[in-house]
């Protein structure tokens, strides 16, 4: 009887040790590979720059809670579009890997389909993944896969000119 109790106790300790190791690994992975592209709250972003091939670079600034196309004179921006652009910071990211693991030309980062700068953080959007509706995105010296819907798009219309 004592031998059976000892085996059960050892088994419980092994299972508890494995559970603790799994929890530690999960927390470590979450800290190293954040679940979103940027650690920014989209509502706190004040400057947006978007460069798309074949389109002029767009510069926006938030003043008094509203978005303006930066220029002379300032032009009121499409608030919904800017919410979409700033919301990309919170896009779910998976598979963080060092940029050195890739050939940038092979994943479309040599000539990105879009370059989005939110405040001082730049996102470079490459090709789509062969494994699903995901796109390679470079953030600093790391690359993640994000849903293709998080890709910036060109504007559909310009806003009217207003004085700030």
C-alpha positions as CSV (number, residue, x, y, z in Angstrom):
1,X,0.0,0.0,0.0
2,X,2.8,2.4,0.8
3,X,4.4,1.8,-2.5
4,X,1.2,2.7,-4.4
5,X,0.8,5.9,-2.4
6,X,4.5,6.8,-3.1
7,X,4.0,6.3,-6.9
8,X,0.9,8.4,-6.9
9,X,2.7,11.2,-5.0
10,X,5.6,11.1,-7.4
11,X,3.1,11.2,-10.3
12,X,1.3,14.2,-8.8
13,X,4.6,16.0,-8.3
14,X,5.7,15.3,-11.9
15,X,2.3,16.6,-13.3
16,X,2.5,19.7,-11.1
17,X,6.1,20.3,-12.3
18,X,5.1,20.0,-15.9
19,X,2.1,22.4,-15.4
20,X,4.4,24.9,-13.7
21,X,6.9,24.7,-16.6
22,X,4.2,25.1,-19.2
23,X,2.8,28.2,-17.4
24,X,6.3,29.7,-17.2
25,X,6.9,29.0,-21.0
26,X,3.5,30.5,-21.8
27,X,4.3,33.7,-19.9
28,X,7.8,33.9,-21.3
29,X,6.4,33.6,-24.9
30,X,3.8,36.2,-24.3
31,X,6.4,38.7,-23.0
32,X,8.9,38.0,-25.8
33,X,6.2,38.0,-28.6
34,X,3.5,40.5,-28.0
35,X,0.1,39.7,-29.3
36,X,-0.2,43.0,-31.2
37,X,2.0,44.7,-33.7
38,X,2.8,47.7,-31.5
39,X,2.5,48.4,-27.8
40,X,0.6,51.6,-28.6
41,X,-3.0,52.4,-27.8
42,X,-4.5,53.5,-31.1
43,X,-6.3,56.3,-29.3
44,X,-3.0,57.9,-28.2
45,X,-1.4,58.1,-31.6
46,X,-1.0,61.7,-32.8
47,X,1.0,61.3,-36.1
48,X,0.5,59.0,-39.0
49,X,2.5,58.8,-42.2
50,X,1.5,56.4,-45.0
51,X,3.6,55.6,-48.1
52,X,2.0,53.5,-50.8
53,X,3.7,52.7,-54.1
54,X,2.2,54.9,-56.9
55,X,0.6,57.3,-54.4
56,X,2.0,60.5,-52.8
57,X,3.1,60.0,-49.2
58,X,0.3,61.0,-46.8
59,X,1.1,62.9,-43.5
60,X,-1.6,63.3,-40.8
61,X,-1.6,64.9,-37.4
62,X,-4.2,64.8,-34.6
63,X,-5.0,68.3,-33.3
64,X,-7.8,68.9,-30.7
65,X,-9.1,65.4,-31.1
66,X,-9.5,65.6,-34.9
67,X,-7.3,64.3,-37.7
68,X,-5.8,66.8,-40.3
69,X,-3.8,66.1,-43.4
70,X,-0.5,67.9,-42.6
71,X,0.1,70.7,-45.2
72,X,-0.7,74.3,-46.1
73,X,-3.6,74.7,-45.7
74,X,-4.4,71.8,-43.4
75,X,-7.2,69.6,-44.8
76,X,-9.6,67.7,-42.5
77,X,-9.0,64.0,-42.8
78,X,-11.4,61.1,-43.0
79,X,-11.7,60.2,-39.3
80,X,-12.9,56.7,-40.0
81,X,-9.9,56.0,-42.3
82,X,-7.5,57.3,-39.7
83,X,-9.1,55.1,-37.0
84,X,-8.5,52.2,-39.3
85,X,-4.8,53.2,-39.8
86,X,-4.2,53.7,-36.1
87,X,-6.0,50.5,-35.3
88,X,-3.4,48.6,-37.2
89,X,-1.2,49.1,-34.2
90,X,-3.5,46.7,-32.3
91,X,-3.7,44.1,-35.1
92,X,-3.1,40.6,-33.8
93,X,0.4,39.4,-34.6
94,X,1.6,35.9,-34.7
95,X,4.8,34.2,-35.3
96,X,7.3,36.8,-34.3
97,X,10.8,36.0,-35.7
98,X,14.0,38.0,-36.2
99,X,14.4,39.7,-39.5
100,X,17.7,37.9,-40.0
101,X,15.7,34.6,-40.4
102,X,14.3,36.0,-43.7
103,X,15.5,37.2,-47.1
104,X,13.6,40.5,-47.2
105,X,13.3,40.3,-51.0
106,X,11.6,36.9,-50.8
107,X,8.8,38.1,-48.4
108,X,8.3,41.5,-50.1
109,X,10.1,43.7,-47.7
110,X,12.6,45.1,-50.2
111,X,9.7,46.9,-51.9
112,X,6.9,46.9,-49.4
113,X,3.3,47.2,-50.4
114,X,2.9,49.9,-47.7
115,X,5.0,51.7,-45.1
116,X,3.0,53.0,-42.2
117,X,4.6,55.1,-39.4
118,X,2.5,55.6,-36.3
119,X,4.1,58.2,-34.1
120,X,7.8,57.1,-34.4
121,X,7.2,53.4,-35.0
122,X,7.4,52.1,-38.6
123,X,5.6,49.1,-40.0
124,X,6.7,47.7,-43.4
125,X,4.1,45.5,-45.1
126,X,5.5,42.7,-47.4
127,X,3.9,39.9,-49.3
128,X,1.1,37.6,-48.2
129,X,2.0,34.2,-46.7
130,X,1.5,31.0,-48.6
131,X,-0.2,29.5,-45.5
132,X,-3.2,31.6,-45.2
133,X,-4.7,35.1,-45.4
134,X,-1.7,36.6,-43.6
135,X,0.9,39.3,-44.5
136,X,4.5,39.7,-43.4
137,X,5.1,42.9,-41.5
138,X,8.4,44.2,-40.3
139,X,8.6,46.1,-37.0
140,X,12.1,47.1,-36.3
141,X,14.3,44.0,-36.5
142,X,11.4,41.6,-36.2
143,X,8.8,40.1,-38.5
144,X,5.3,39.0,-37.7
145,X,2.4,37.7,-39.6
146,X,-0.9,39.7,-39.4
147,X,-4.3,39.3,-41.0
148,X,-4.3,40.6,-44.5
149,X,-7.2,43.0,-43.5
150,X,-4.7,45.0,-41.5
151,X,-3.0,46.2,-44.7
152,X,-3.2,50.0,-45.2
153,X,-5.1,50.9,-48.3
154,X,-5.2,54.1,-50.5
155,X,-7.8,56.7,-49.7
156,X,-11.1,56.5,-51.5
157,X,-11.8,60.2,-51.4
158,X,-10.3,63.4,-50.1
159,X,-11.9,65.5,-47.4
160,X,-12.9,69.1,-47.8
161,X,-10.5,71.8,-46.9
162,X,-11.3,73.5,-43.5
163,X,-9.4,75.9,-41.4
164,X,-8.3,74.4,-38.1
